[in-house]
Amino acid sequence: MEPTTSQTPPPSPSDPNDGYAPVAGRSLEEVEKVRQLESIASQKTARDYEHIVWAYGVLWSLFAAYGIYLWRRGARLRGDVESLRRQLERGGQA
């Protein structure tokens, strides 16, 4: 069951004493200024994000270069160990 409530009809638009007051707020010029400032702020934020992306790109590039360096160094060391192993095998047989 739905509760019964008495609903009063809304006042007619021509009634001056309808209980509503005109909106007192910002003028059109103020609204436009706020929109311009918000636009400037969003552009600055976008530029800041661009700097962050570049910073992460540089860091990842450095990490990748260091990883490649370590990989090549490890390969060179494995080659050296293999060369020593062969020399030891030859020395043990001679």
PDB file of N, CA, C and O in Angstrom:
ATOM      1  N   MET A   1       0.830  -1.173   0.000  1.00  0.00           N
ATOM      2  CA  MET A   1       0.000   0.000   0.000  1.00  0.00           C
ATOM      3  C   MET A   1       0.876   1.239   0.000  1.00  0.00           C
ATOM      4  O   MET A   1       1.878   1.315   0.712  1.00  0.00           O
ATOM      5  N   GLU A   2       0.491   2.175  -0.787  1.00  0.00           N
ATOM      6  CA  GLU A   2       1.215   3.431  -0.843  1.00  0.00           C
ATOM      7  C   GLU A   2       0.589   4.414   0.131  1.00  0.00           C
ATOM      8  O   GLU A   2      -0.635   4.470   0.256  1.00  0.00           O
ATOM      9  N   PRO A   3       1.415   5.188   0.818  1.00  0.00           N
ATOM     10  CA  PRO A   3       0.862   6.179   1.731  1.00  0.00           C
ATOM     11  C   PRO A   3       0.174   7.274   0.927  1.00  0.00           C
ATOM     12  O   PRO A   3       0.622   7.664  -0.151  1.00  0.00           O
ATOM     13  N   THR A   4      -0.899   7.742   1.475  1.00  0.00           N
ATOM     14  CA  THR A   4      -1.645   8.811   0.800  1.00  0.00           C
ATOM     15  C   THR A   4      -1.122  10.150   1.272  1.00  0.00           C
ATOM     16  O   THR A   4      -1.008  10.406   2.471  1.00  0.00           O
ATOM     17  N   THR A   5      -0.809  10.989   0.319  1.00  0.00           N
ATOM     18  CA  THR A   5      -0.353  12.334   0.636  1.00  0.00           C
ATOM     19  C   THR A   5      -1.187  13.301  -0.167  1.00  0.00           C
ATOM     20  O   THR A   5      -1.599  13.027  -1.295  1.00  0.00           O
ATOM     21  N   SER A   6      -1.416  14.418   0.438  1.00  0.00           N
ATOM     22  CA  SER A   6      -2.162  15.425  -0.310  1.00  0.00           C
ATOM     23  C   SER A   6      -1.163  16.269  -1.088  1.00  0.00           C
ATOM     24  O   SER A   6      -0.250  16.861  -0.513  1.00  0.00           O
ATOM     25  N   GLN A   7      -1.343  16.315  -2.366  1.00  0.00           N
ATOM     26  CA  GLN A   7      -0.447  17.093  -3.207  1.00  0.00           C
ATOM     27  C   GLN A   7      -1.150  18.362  -3.609  1.00  0.00           C
ATOM     28  O   GLN A   7      -2.289  18.353  -4.077  1.00  0.00           O
ATOM     29  N   THR A   8      -0.439  19.458  -3.414  1.00  0.00           N
ATOM     30  CA  THR A   8      -1.010  20.736  -3.826  1.00  0.00           C
ATOM     31  C   THR A   8      -0.539  21.020  -5.240  1.00  0.00           C
ATOM     32  O   THR A   8       0.620  20.758  -5.561  1.00  0.00           O
ATOM     33  N   PRO A   9      -1.369  21.527  -6.060  1.00  0.00           N
ATOM     34  CA  PRO A   9      -0.959  21.814  -7.428  1.00  0.00           C
ATOM     35  C   PRO A   9       0.070  22.939  -7.438  1.00  0.00           C
ATOM     36  O   PRO A   9       0.022  23.829  -6.588  1.00  0.00           O
ATOM     37  N   PRO A  10       0.994  22.909  -8.386  1.00  0.00           N
ATOM     38  CA  PRO A  10       1.997  23.966  -8.443  1.00  0.00           C
ATOM     39  C   PRO A  10       1.348  25.292  -8.783  1.00  0.00           C
ATOM     40  O   PRO A  10       0.349  25.334  -9.501  1.00  0.00           O
ATOM     41  N   PRO A  11       1.912  26.375  -8.272  1.00  0.00           N
ATOM     42  CA  PRO A  11       1.313  27.679  -8.553  1.00  0.00           C
ATOM     43  C   PRO A  11       1.434  28.007 -10.039  1.00  0.00           C
ATOM     44  O   PRO A  11       2.346  27.545 -10.726  1.00  0.00           O
ATOM     45  N   SER A  12       0.518  28.791 -10.498  1.00  0.00           N
ATOM     46  CA  SER A  12       0.535  29.158 -11.911  1.00  0.00           C
ATOM     47  C   SER A  12       1.686  30.124 -12.172  1.00  0.00           C
ATOM     48  O   SER A  12       2.061  30.884 -11.279  1.00  0.00           O
ATOM     49  N   PRO A  13       2.262  30.111 -13.395  1.00  0.00           N
ATOM     50  CA  PRO A  13       3.386  30.987 -13.692  1.00  0.00           C
ATOM     51  C   PRO A  13       3.047  32.471 -13.590  1.00  0.00           C
ATOM     52  O   PRO A  13       3.942  33.297 -13.410  1.00  0.00           O
ATOM     53  N   SER A  14       1.783  32.813 -13.701  1.00  0.00           N
ATOM     54  CA  SER A  14       1.420  34.226 -13.650  1.00  0.00           C
ATOM     55  C   SER A  14       1.258  34.736 -12.222  1.00  0.00           C
ATOM     56  O   SER A  14       1.108  35.940 -12.014  1.00  0.00           O
ATOM     57  N   ASP A  15       1.284  33.851 -11.245  1.00  0.00           N
ATOM     58  CA  ASP A  15       1.099  34.238  -9.851  1.00  0.00           C
ATOM     59  C   ASP A  15       2.379  34.871  -9.327  1.00  0.00           C
ATOM     60  O   ASP A  15       3.391  34.173  -9.263  1.00  0.00           O
ATOM     61  N   PRO A  16       2.404  36.159  -8.944  1.00  0.00           N
ATOM     62  CA  PRO A  16       3.625  36.810  -8.466  1.00  0.00           C
ATOM     63  C   PRO A  16       4.037  36.333  -7.082  1.00  0.00           C
ATOM     64  O   PRO A  16       5.205  36.468  -6.719  1.00  0.00           O
ATOM     65  N   ASN A  17       3.139  35.793  -6.316  1.00  0.00           N
ATOM     66  CA  ASN A  17       3.450  35.335  -4.960  1.00  0.00           C
ATOM     67  C   ASN A  17       3.573  33.816  -4.938  1.00  0.00           C
ATOM     68  O   ASN A  17       3.016  33.162  -4.056  1.00  0.00           O
ATOM     69  N   ASP A  18       4.280  33.264  -5.876  1.00  0.00           N
ATOM     70  CA  ASP A  18       4.376  31.808  -5.967  1.00  0.00           C
ATOM     71  C   ASP A  18       5.474  31.220  -5.079  1.00  0.00           C
ATOM     72  O   ASP A  18       5.634  30.000  -5.047  1.00  0.00           O
ATOM     73  N   GLY A  19       6.222  32.032  -4.372  1.00  0.00           N
ATOM     74  CA  GLY A  19       7.235  31.530  -3.460  1.00  0.00           C
ATOM     75  C   GLY A  19       8.613  31.368  -4.086  1.00  0.00           C
ATOM     76  O   GLY A  19       9.569  30.999  -3.402  1.00  0.00           O
ATOM     77  N   TYR A  20       8.716  31.633  -5.343  1.00  0.00           N
ATOM     78  CA  TYR A  20      10.005  31.514  -6.018  1.00  0.00           C
ATOM     79  C   TYR A  20      10.608  32.890  -6.213  1.00  0.00           C
ATOM     80  O   TYR A  20       9.900  33.854  -6.504  1.00  0.00           O
ATOM     81  N   ALA A  21      11.917  32.975  -6.053  1.00  0.00           N
ATOM     82  CA  ALA A  21      12.625  34.230  -6.267  1.00  0.00           C
ATOM     83  C   ALA A  21      13.520  34.067  -7.494  1.00  0.00           C
ATOM     84  O   ALA A  21      13.983  32.959  -7.770  1.00  0.00           O
ATOM     85  N   PRO A  22      13.766  35.115  -8.215  1.00  0.00           N
ATOM     86  CA  PRO A  22      14.657  35.004  -9.364  1.00  0.00           C
ATOM     87  C   PRO A  22      16.070  34.636  -8.891  1.00  0.00           C
ATOM     88  O   PRO A  22      16.491  34.996  -7.792  1.00  0.00           O
ATOM     89  N   VAL A  23      16.752  33.942  -9.719  1.00  0.00           N
ATOM     90  CA  VAL A  23      18.109  33.507  -9.383  1.00  0.00           C
ATOM     91  C   VAL A  23      19.030  34.713  -9.403  1.00  0.00           C
ATOM     92  O   VAL A  23      19.094  35.452 -10.386  1.00  0.00           O
ATOM     93  N   ALA A  24      19.736  34.896  -8.310  1.00  0.00           N
ATOM     94  CA  ALA A  24      20.718  35.970  -8.238  1.00  0.00           C
ATOM     95  C   ALA A  24      22.076  35.293  -8.172  1.00  0.00           C
ATOM     96  O   ALA A  24      22.420  34.669  -7.168  1.00  0.00           O
ATOM     97  N   GLY A  25      22.825  35.415  -9.216  1.00  0.00           N
ATOM     98  CA  GLY A  25      24.111  34.719  -9.244  1.00  0.00           C
ATOM     99  C   GLY A  25      25.086  35.475 -10.106  1.00  0.00           C
ATOM    100  O   GLY A  25      25.150  36.704 -10.078  1.00  0.00           O
ATOM    101  N   ARG A  26      25.821  34.742 -10.851  1.00  0.00           N
ATOM    102  CA  ARG A  26      26.853  35.317 -11.686  1.00  0.00           C
ATOM    103  C   ARG A  26      26.258  35.884 -12.963  1.00  0.00           C
ATOM    104  O   ARG A  26      25.279  35.376 -13.508  1.00  0.00           O
ATOM    105  N   SER A  27      26.878  36.938 -13.406  1.00  0.00           N
ATOM    106  CA  SER A  27      26.450  37.515 -14.670  1.00  0.00           C
ATOM    107  C   SER A  27      27.069  36.701 -15.803  1.00  0.00           C
ATOM    108  O   SER A  27      27.939  35.861 -15.570  1.00  0.00           O
ATOM    109  N   LEU A  28      26.623  36.951 -17.007  1.00  0.00           N
ATOM    110  CA  LEU A  28      27.140  36.244 -18.170  1.00  0.00           C
ATOM    111  C   LEU A  28      28.640  36.483 -18.330  1.00  0.00           C
ATOM    112  O   LEU A  28      29.372  35.575 -18.724  1.00  0.00           O
ATOM    113  N   GLU A  29      29.102  37.697 -18.029  1.00  0.00           N
ATOM    114  CA  GLU A  29      30.532  38.007 -18.132  1.00  0.00           C
ATOM    115  C   GLU A  29      31.342  37.188 -17.125  1.00  0.00           C
ATOM    116  O   GLU A  29      32.422  36.690 -17.443  1.00  0.00           O
ATOM    117  N   GLU A  30      30.809  37.055 -15.906  1.00  0.00           N
ATOM    118  CA  GLU A  30      31.511  36.278 -14.886  1.00  0.00           C
ATOM    119  C   GLU A  30      31.588  34.810 -15.283  1.00  0.00           C
ATOM    120  O   GLU A  30      32.612  34.155 -15.084  1.00  0.00           O
ATOM    121  N   VAL A  31      30.505  34.304 -15.843  1.00  0.00           N
ATOM    122  CA  VAL A  31      30.481  32.907 -16.281  1.00  0.00           C
ATOM    123  C   VAL A  31      31.519  32.695 -17.382  1.00  0.00           C
ATOM    124  O   VAL A  31      32.229  31.689 -17.377  1.00  0.00           O
ATOM    125  N   GLU A  32      31.612  33.625 -18.316  1.00  0.00           N
ATOM    126  CA  GLU A  32      32.586  33.508 -19.400  1.00  0.00           C
ATOM    127  C   GLU A  32      34.018  33.569 -18.865  1.00  0.00           C
ATOM    128  O   GLU A  32      34.889  32.840 -19.339  1.00  0.00           O
ATOM    129  N   LYS A  33      34.264  34.445 -17.872  1.00  0.00           N
ATOM    130  CA  LYS A  33      35.597  34.517 -17.268  1.00  0.00           C
ATOM    131  C   LYS A  33      35.953  33.203 -16.584  1.00  0.00           C
ATOM    132  O   LYS A  33      37.078  32.720 -16.711  1.00  0.00           O
ATOM    133  N   VAL A  34      35.008  32.629 -15.866  1.00  0.00           N
ATOM    134  CA  VAL A  34      35.252  31.358 -15.192  1.00  0.00           C
ATOM    135  C   VAL A  34      35.561  30.278 -16.229  1.00  0.00           C
ATOM    136  O   VAL A  34      36.471  29.475 -16.028  1.00  0.00           O
ATOM    137  N   ARG A  35      34.823  30.251 -17.322  1.00  0.00           N
ATOM    138  CA  ARG A  35      35.073  29.265 -18.374  1.00  0.00           C
ATOM    139  C   ARG A  35      36.458  29.452 -18.978  1.00  0.00           C
ATOM    140  O   ARG A  35      37.144  28.470 -19.262  1.00  0.00           O
ATOM    141  N   GLN A  36      36.881  30.706 -19.179  1.00  0.00           N
ATOM    142  CA  GLN A  36      38.218  30.957 -19.714  1.00  0.00           C
ATOM    143  C   GLN A  36      39.291  30.483 -18.733  1.00  0.00           C
ATOM    144  O   GLN A  36      40.275  29.860 -19.132  1.00  0.00           O
ATOM    145  N   LEU A  37      39.096  30.780 -17.458  1.00  0.00           N
ATOM    146  CA  LEU A  37      40.074  30.349 -16.455  1.00  0.00           C
ATOM    147  C   LEU A  37      40.136  28.829 -16.360  1.00  0.00           C
ATOM    148  O   LEU A  37      41.216  28.257 -16.213  1.00  0.00           O
ATOM    149  N   GLU A  38      38.973  28.171 -16.445  1.00  0.00           N
ATOM    150  CA  GLU A  38      38.960  26.711 -16.424  1.00  0.00           C
ATOM    151  C   GLU A  38      39.669  26.150 -17.647  1.00  0.00           C
ATOM    152  O   GLU A  38      40.359  25.135 -17.554  1.00  0.00           O
ATOM    153  N   SER A  39      39.504  26.803 -18.789  1.00  0.00           N
ATOM    154  CA  SER A  39      40.182  26.367 -20.006  1.00  0.00           C
ATOM    155  C   SER A  39      41.691  26.495 -19.863  1.00  0.00           C
ATOM    156  O   SER A  39      42.437  25.597 -20.252  1.00  0.00           O
ATOM    157  N   ILE A  40      42.139  27.616 -19.302  1.00  0.00           N
ATOM    158  CA  ILE A  40      43.572  27.822 -19.086  1.00  0.00           C
ATOM    159  C   ILE A  40      44.112  26.768 -18.114  1.00  0.00           C
ATOM    160  O   ILE A  40      45.188  26.209 -18.331  1.00  0.00           O
ATOM    161  N   ALA A  41      43.364  26.503 -17.048  1.00  0.00           N
ATOM    162  CA  ALA A  41      43.805  25.510 -16.064  1.00  0.00           C
ATOM    163  C   ALA A  41      43.866  24.113 -16.679  1.00  0.00           C
ATOM    164  O   ALA A  41      44.792  23.357 -16.386  1.00  0.00           O
ATOM    165  N   SER A  42      42.907  23.756 -17.518  1.00  0.00           N
ATOM    166  CA  SER A  42      42.927  22.422 -18.130  1.00  0.00           C
ATOM    167  C   SER A  42      44.077  22.297 -19.118  1.00  0.00           C
ATOM    168  O   SER A  42      44.667  21.224 -19.242  1.00  0.00           O
ATOM    169  N   GLN A  43      44.407  23.386 -19.829  1.00  0.00           N
ATOM    170  CA  GLN A  43      45.552  23.337 -20.740  1.00  0.00           C
ATOM    171  C   GLN A  43      46.860  23.170 -19.964  1.00  0.00           C
ATOM    172  O   GLN A  43      47.745  22.425 -20.384  1.00  0.00           O
ATOM    173  N   LYS A  44      46.978  23.865 -18.833  1.00  0.00           N
ATOM    174  CA  LYS A  44      48.186  23.733 -18.017  1.00  0.00           C
ATOM    175  C   LYS A  44      48.301  22.317 -17.472  1.00  0.00           C
ATOM    176  O   LYS A  44      49.391  21.745 -17.456  1.00  0.00           O
ATOM    177  N   THR A  45      47.196  21.752 -17.030  1.00  0.00           N
ATOM    178  CA  THR A  45      47.204  20.393 -16.530  1.00  0.00           C
ATOM    179  C   THR A  45      47.626  19.421 -17.621  1.00  0.00           C
ATOM    180  O   THR A  45      48.390  18.491 -17.364  1.00  0.00           O
ATOM    181  N   ALA A  46      47.132  19.629 -18.836  1.00  0.00           N
ATOM    182  CA  ALA A  46      47.514  18.761 -19.951  1.00  0.00           C
ATOM    183  C   ALA A  46      49.011  18.876 -20.225  1.00  0.00           C
ATOM    184  O   ALA A  46      49.664  17.870 -20.502  1.00  0.00           O
ATOM    185  N   ARG A  47      49.560  20.083 -20.153  1.00  0.00           N
ATOM    186  CA  ARG A  47      51.012  20.245 -20.347  1.00  0.00           C
ATOM    187  C   ARG A  47      51.779  19.546 -19.229  1.00  0.00           C
ATOM    188  O   ARG A  47      52.825  18.946 -19.480  1.00  0.00           O
ATOM    189  N   ASP A  48      51.273  19.615 -17.999  1.00  0.00           N
ATOM    190  CA  ASP A  48      51.935  18.944 -16.885  1.00  0.00           C
ATOM    191  C   ASP A  48      51.930  17.434 -17.096  1.00  0.00           C
ATOM    192  O   ASP A  48      52.924  16.766 -16.812  1.00  0.00           O
ATOM    193  N   TYR A  49      50.825  16.892 -17.590  1.00  0.00           N
ATOM    194  CA  TYR A  49      50.770  15.467 -17.866  1.00  0.00           C
ATOM    195  C   TYR A  49      51.765  15.100 -18.959  1.00  0.00           C
ATOM    196  O   TYR A  49      52.356  14.021 -18.918  1.00  0.00           O
ATOM    197  N   GLU A  50      51.957  15.976 -19.927  1.00  0.00           N
ATOM    198  CA  GLU A  50      52.920  15.715 -20.995  1.00  0.00           C
ATOM    199  C   GLU A  50      54.330  15.602 -20.412  1.00  0.00           C
ATOM    200  O   GLU A  50      55.107  14.746 -20.833  1.00  0.00           O
ATOM    201  N   HIS A  51      54.660  16.457 -19.451  1.00  0.00           N
ATOM    202  CA  HIS A  51      55.970  16.387 -18.805  1.00  0.00           C
ATOM    203  C   HIS A  51      56.129  15.070 -18.038  1.00  0.00           C
ATOM    204  O   HIS A  51      57.205  14.473 -18.035  1.00  0.00           O
ATOM    205  N   ILE A  52      55.079  14.637 -17.406  1.00  0.00           N
ATOM    206  CA  ILE A  52      55.140  13.377 -16.659  1.00  0.00           C
ATOM    207  C   ILE A  52      55.378  12.214 -17.611  1.00  0.00           C
ATOM    208  O   ILE A  52      56.171  11.320 -17.316  1.00  0.00           O
ATOM    209  N   VAL A  53      54.696  12.221 -18.747  1.00  0.00           N
ATOM    210  CA  VAL A  53      54.878  11.157 -19.732  1.00  0.00           C
ATOM    211  C   VAL A  53      56.315  11.153 -20.243  1.00  0.00           C
ATOM    212  O   VAL A  53      56.926  10.093 -20.377  1.00  0.00           O
ATOM    213  N   TRP A  54      56.850  12.330 -20.527  1.00  0.00           N
ATOM    214  CA  TRP A  54      58.240  12.414 -20.980  1.00  0.00           C
ATOM    215  C   TRP A  54      59.201  11.900 -19.905  1.00  0.00           C
ATOM    216  O   TRP A  54      60.158  11.190 -20.213  1.00  0.00           O
ATOM    217  N   ALA A  55      58.946  12.255 -18.657  1.00  0.00           N
ATOM    218  CA  ALA A  55      59.828  11.808 -17.567  1.00  0.00           C
ATOM    219  C   ALA A  55      59.808  10.285 -17.454  1.00  0.00           C
ATOM    220  O   ALA A  55      60.859   9.659 -17.323  1.00  0.00           O
ATOM    221  N   TYR A  56      58.618   9.689 -17.504  1.00  0.00           N
ATOM    222  CA  TYR A  56      58.543   8.234 -17.462  1.00  0.00           C
ATOM    223  C   TYR A  56      59.229   7.613 -18.672  1.00  0.00           C
ATOM    224  O   TYR A  56      59.883   6.579 -18.546  1.00  0.00           O
ATOM    225  N   GLY A  57      59.089   8.226 -19.837  1.00  0.00           N
ATOM    226  CA  GLY A  57      59.749   7.717 -21.037  1.00  0.00           C
ATOM    227  C   GLY A  57      61.259   7.713 -20.897  1.00  0.00           C
ATOM    228  O   GLY A  57      61.925   6.752 -21.281  1.00  0.00           O
ATOM    229  N   VAL A  58      61.795   8.791 -20.347  1.00  0.00           N
ATOM    230  CA  VAL A  58      63.249   8.872 -20.151  1.00  0.00           C
ATOM    231  C   VAL A  58      63.700   7.813 -19.147  1.00  0.00           C
ATOM    232  O   VAL A  58      64.704   7.135 -19.366  1.00  0.00           O
ATOM    233  N   LEU A  59      62.963   7.672 -18.051  1.00  0.00           N
ATOM    234  CA  LEU A  59      63.347   6.675 -17.051  1.00  0.00           C
ATOM    235  C   LEU A  59      63.308   5.263 -17.621  1.00  0.00           C
ATOM    236  O   LEU A  59      64.233   4.481 -17.403  1.00  0.00           O
ATOM    237  N   TRP A  60      62.244   4.930 -18.350  1.00  0.00           N
ATOM    238  CA  TRP A  60      62.152   3.590 -18.937  1.00  0.00           C
ATOM    239  C   TRP A  60      63.254   3.370 -19.964  1.00  0.00           C
ATOM    240  O   TRP A  60      63.770   2.258 -20.081  1.00  0.00           O
ATOM    241  N   SER A  61      63.623   4.403 -20.707  1.00  0.00           N
ATOM    242  CA  SER A  61      64.725   4.277 -21.671  1.00  0.00           C
ATOM    243  C   SER A  61      66.032   3.979 -20.940  1.00  0.00           C
ATOM    244  O   SER A  61      66.811   3.130 -21.375  1.00  0.00           O
ATOM    245  N   LEU A  62      66.269   4.672 -19.839  1.00  0.00           N
ATOM    246  CA  LEU A  62      67.482   4.415 -19.057  1.00  0.00           C
ATOM    247  C   LEU A  62      67.490   2.988 -18.501  1.00  0.00           C
ATOM    248  O   LEU A  62      68.516   2.309 -18.547  1.00  0.00           O
ATOM    249  N   PHE A  63      66.356   2.538 -17.981  1.00  0.00           N
ATOM    250  CA  PHE A  63      66.275   1.170 -17.466  1.00  0.00           C
ATOM    251  C   PHE A  63      66.509   0.152 -18.579  1.00  0.00           C
ATOM    252  O   PHE A  63      67.207  -0.841 -18.375  1.00  0.00           O
ATOM    253  N   ALA A  64      65.932   0.392 -19.748  1.00  0.00           N
ATOM    254  CA  ALA A  64      66.120  -0.524 -20.872  1.00  0.00           C
ATOM    255  C   ALA A  64      67.584  -0.553 -21.308  1.00  0.00           C
ATOM    256  O   ALA A  64      68.129  -1.627 -21.563  1.00  0.00           O
ATOM    257  N   ALA A  65      68.224   0.610 -21.397  1.00  0.00           N
ATOM    258  CA  ALA A  65      69.634   0.657 -21.787  1.00  0.00           C
ATOM    259  C   ALA A  65      70.492  -0.075 -20.761  1.00  0.00           C
ATOM    260  O   ALA A  65      71.415  -0.796 -21.140  1.00  0.00           O
ATOM    261  N   TYR A  66      70.210   0.094 -19.479  1.00  0.00           N
ATOM    262  CA  TYR A  66      70.970  -0.604 -18.442  1.00  0.00           C
ATOM    263  C   TYR A  66      70.738  -2.109 -18.529  1.00  0.00           C
ATOM    264  O   TYR A  66      71.669  -2.893 -18.345  1.00  0.00           O
ATOM    265  N   GLY A  67      69.505  -2.514 -18.806  1.00  0.00           N
ATOM    266  CA  GLY A  67      69.206  -3.940 -18.963  1.00  0.00           C
ATOM    267  C   GLY A  67      69.960  -4.546 -20.143  1.00  0.00           C
ATOM    268  O   GLY A  67      70.483  -5.655 -20.040  1.00  0.00           O
ATOM    269  N   ILE A  68      70.020  -3.828 -21.255  1.00  0.00           N
ATOM    270  CA  ILE A  68      70.769  -4.312 -22.426  1.00  0.00           C
ATOM    271  C   ILE A  68      72.255  -4.395 -22.091  1.00  0.00           C
ATOM    272  O   ILE A  68      72.928  -5.350 -22.481  1.00  0.00           O
ATOM    273  N   TYR A  69      72.767  -3.401 -21.371  1.00  0.00           N
ATOM    274  CA  TYR A  69      74.172  -3.417 -20.951  1.00  0.00           C
ATOM    275  C   TYR A  69      74.457  -4.655 -20.099  1.00  0.00           C
ATOM    276  O   TYR A  69      75.447  -5.351 -20.325  1.00  0.00           O
ATOM    277  N   LEU A  70      73.587  -4.930 -19.116  1.00  0.00           N
ATOM    278  CA  LEU A  70      73.794  -6.093 -18.255  1.00  0.00           C
ATOM    279  C   LEU A  70      73.695  -7.395 -19.046  1.00  0.00           C
ATOM    280  O   LEU A  70      74.452  -8.332 -18.792  1.00  0.00           O
ATOM    281  N   TRP A  71      72.781  -7.459 -19.989  1.00  0.00           N
ATOM    282  CA  TRP A  71      72.612  -8.659 -20.801  1.00  0.00           C
ATOM    283  C   TRP A  71      73.876  -8.927 -21.626  1.00  0.00           C
ATOM    284  O   TRP A  71      74.361 -10.057 -21.679  1.00  0.00           O
ATOM    285  N   ARG A  72      74.399  -7.889 -22.261  1.00  0.00           N
ATOM    286  CA  ARG A  72      75.614  -8.048 -23.078  1.00  0.00           C
ATOM    287  C   ARG A  72      76.825  -8.390 -22.203  1.00  0.00           C
ATOM    288  O   ARG A  72      77.668  -9.199 -22.589  1.00  0.00           O
ATOM    289  N   ARG A  73      76.901  -7.777 -21.046  1.00  0.00           N
ATOM    290  CA  ARG A  73      78.008  -8.069 -20.125  1.00  0.00           C
ATOM    291  C   ARG A  73      77.940  -9.522 -19.663  1.00  0.00           C
ATOM    292  O   ARG A  73      78.959 -10.208 -19.585  1.00  0.00           O
ATOM    293  N   GLY A  74      76.729  -9.981 -19.358  1.00  0.00           N
ATOM    294  CA  GLY A  74      76.550 -11.382 -18.956  1.00  0.00           C
ATOM    295  C   GLY A  74      76.945 -12.337 -20.078  1.00  0.00           C
ATOM    296  O   GLY A  74      77.566 -13.370 -19.832  1.00  0.00           O
ATOM    297  N   ALA A  75      76.578 -11.984 -21.316  1.00  0.00           N
ATOM    298  CA  ALA A  75      76.957 -12.833 -22.450  1.00  0.00           C
ATOM    299  C   ALA A  75      78.473 -12.869 -22.603  1.00  0.00           C
ATOM    300  O   ALA A  75      79.047 -13.925 -22.866  1.00  0.00           O
ATOM    301  N   ARG A  76      79.115 -11.731 -22.440  1.00  0.00           N
ATOM    302  CA  ARG A  76      80.577 -11.675 -22.545  1.00  0.00           C
ATOM    303  C   ARG A  76      81.224 -12.497 -21.426  1.00  0.00           C
ATOM    304  O   ARG A  76      82.197 -13.212 -21.666  1.00  0.00           O
ATOM    305  N   LEU A  77      80.689 -12.399 -20.214  1.00  0.00           N
ATOM    306  CA  LEU A  77      81.235 -13.180 -19.098  1.00  0.00           C
ATOM    307  C   LEU A  77      81.021 -14.676 -19.312  1.00  0.00           C
ATOM    308  O   LEU A  77      81.898 -15.477 -18.990  1.00  0.00           O
ATOM    309  N   ARG A  78      79.864 -15.061 -19.851  1.00  0.00           N
ATOM    310  CA  ARG A  78      79.628 -16.478 -20.150  1.00  0.00           C
ATOM    311  C   ARG A  78      80.646 -16.986 -21.172  1.00  0.00           C
ATOM    312  O   ARG A  78      81.146 -18.106 -21.065  1.00  0.00           O
ATOM    313  N   GLY A  79      80.944 -16.141 -22.164  1.00  0.00           N
ATOM    314  CA  GLY A  79      81.964 -16.508 -23.151  1.00  0.00           C
ATOM    315  C   GLY A  79      83.332 -16.666 -22.518  1.00  0.00           C
ATOM    316  O   GLY A  79      84.073 -17.586 -22.863  1.00  0.00           O
ATOM    317  N   ASP A  80      83.672 -15.782 -21.597  1.00  0.00           N
ATOM    318  CA  ASP A  80      84.958 -15.878 -20.903  1.00  0.00           C
ATOM    319  C   ASP A  80      85.034 -17.150 -20.066  1.00  0.00           C
ATOM    320  O   ASP A  80      86.066 -17.821 -20.050  1.00  0.00           O
ATOM    321  N   VAL A  81      83.959 -17.482 -19.379  1.00  0.00           N
ATOM    322  CA  VAL A  81      83.939 -18.692 -18.553  1.00  0.00           C
ATOM    323  C   VAL A  81      84.075 -19.922 -19.445  1.00  0.00           C
ATOM    324  O   VAL A  81      84.804 -20.857 -19.114  1.00  0.00           O
ATOM    325  N   GLU A  82      83.377 -19.921 -20.568  1.00  0.00           N
ATOM    326  CA  GLU A  82      83.475 -21.043 -21.497  1.00  0.00           C
ATOM    327  C   GLU A  82      84.896 -21.177 -22.046  1.00  0.00           C
ATOM    328  O   GLU A  82      85.401 -22.292 -22.181  1.00  0.00           O
ATOM    329  N   SER A  83      85.535 -20.070 -22.358  1.00  0.00           N
ATOM    330  CA  SER A  83      86.918 -20.082 -22.841  1.00  0.00           C
ATOM    331  C   SER A  83      87.865 -20.640 -21.769  1.00  0.00           C
ATOM    332  O   SER A  83      88.748 -21.441 -22.077  1.00  0.00           O
ATOM    333  N   LEU A  84      87.686 -20.227 -20.545  1.00  0.00           N
ATOM    334  CA  LEU A  84      88.511 -20.755 -19.449  1.00  0.00           C
ATOM    335  C   LEU A  84      88.280 -22.245 -19.255  1.00  0.00           C
ATOM    336  O   LEU A  84      89.221 -22.996 -18.998  1.00  0.00           O
ATOM    337  N   ARG A  85      87.027 -22.671 -19.377  1.00  0.00           N
ATOM    338  CA  ARG A  85      86.701 -24.086 -19.219  1.00  0.00           C
ATOM    339  C   ARG A  85      87.427 -24.913 -20.300  1.00  0.00           C
ATOM    340  O   ARG A  85      87.975 -25.976 -20.008  1.00  0.00           O
ATOM    341  N   ARG A  86      87.423 -24.416 -21.546  1.00  0.00           N
ATOM    342  CA  ARG A  86      88.120 -25.123 -22.629  1.00  0.00           C
ATOM    343  C   ARG A  86      89.620 -25.167 -22.362  1.00  0.00           C
ATOM    344  O   ARG A  86      90.263 -26.193 -22.585  1.00  0.00           O
ATOM    345  N   GLN A  87      90.178 -24.057 -21.884  1.00  0.00           N
ATOM    346  CA  GLN A  87      91.617 -24.040 -21.591  1.00  0.00           C
ATOM    347  C   GLN A  87      91.974 -25.029 -20.496  1.00  0.00           C
ATOM    348  O   GLN A  87      93.009 -25.692 -20.565  1.00  0.00           O
ATOM    349  N   LEU A  88      91.114 -25.131 -19.477  1.00  0.00           N
ATOM    350  CA  LEU A  88      91.349 -26.080 -18.397  1.00  0.00           C
ATOM    351  C   LEU A  88      91.257 -27.521 -18.891  1.00  0.00           C
ATOM    352  O   LEU A  88      92.038 -28.376 -18.472  1.00  0.00           O
ATOM    353  N   GLU A  89      90.309 -27.787 -19.775  1.00  0.00           N
ATOM    354  CA  GLU A  89      90.173 -29.129 -20.323  1.00  0.00           C
ATOM    355  C   GLU A  89      91.400 -29.506 -21.141  1.00  0.00           C
ATOM    356  O   GLU A  89      91.891 -30.632 -21.056  1.00  0.00           O
ATOM    357  N   ARG A  90      91.893 -28.554 -21.936  1.00  0.00           N
ATOM    358  CA  ARG A  90      93.099 -28.817 -22.735  1.00  0.00           C
ATOM    359  C   ARG A  90      94.327 -28.962 -21.838  1.00  0.00           C
ATOM    360  O   ARG A  90      95.203 -29.789 -22.090  1.00  0.00           O
ATOM    361  N   GLY A  91      94.372 -28.149 -20.798  1.00  0.00           N
ATOM    362  CA  GLY A  91      95.534 -28.212 -19.880  1.00  0.00           C
ATOM    363  C   GLY A  91      95.537 -29.493 -19.099  1.00  0.00           C
ATOM    364  O   GLY A  91      96.605 -30.029 -18.804  1.00  0.00           O
ATOM    365  N   GLY A  92      94.383 -30.002 -18.753  1.00  0.00           N
ATOM    366  CA  GLY A  92      94.307 -31.239 -17.997  1.00  0.00           C
ATOM    367  C   GLY A  92      94.691 -32.430 -18.842  1.00  0.00           C
ATOM    368  O   GLY A  92      95.168 -33.425 -18.297  1.00  0.00           O
ATOM    369  N   GLN A  93      94.501 -32.373 -20.178  1.00  0.00           N
ATOM    370  CA  GLN A  93      94.820 -33.484 -21.051  1.00  0.00           C
ATOM    371  C   GLN A  93      96.269 -33.478 -21.478  1.00  0.00           C
ATOM    372  O   GLN A  93      96.802 -34.535 -21.817  1.00  0.00           O
ATOM    373  N   ALA A  94      96.924 -32.347 -21.476  1.00  0.00           N
ATOM    374  CA  ALA A  94      98.284 -32.266 -21.996  1.00  0.00           C
ATOM    375  C   ALA A  94      99.323 -32.649 -21.013  1.00  0.00           C
ATOM    376  O   ALA A  94     100.512 -32.623 -21.330  1.00  0.00           O
TER     377      ALA A  94
END
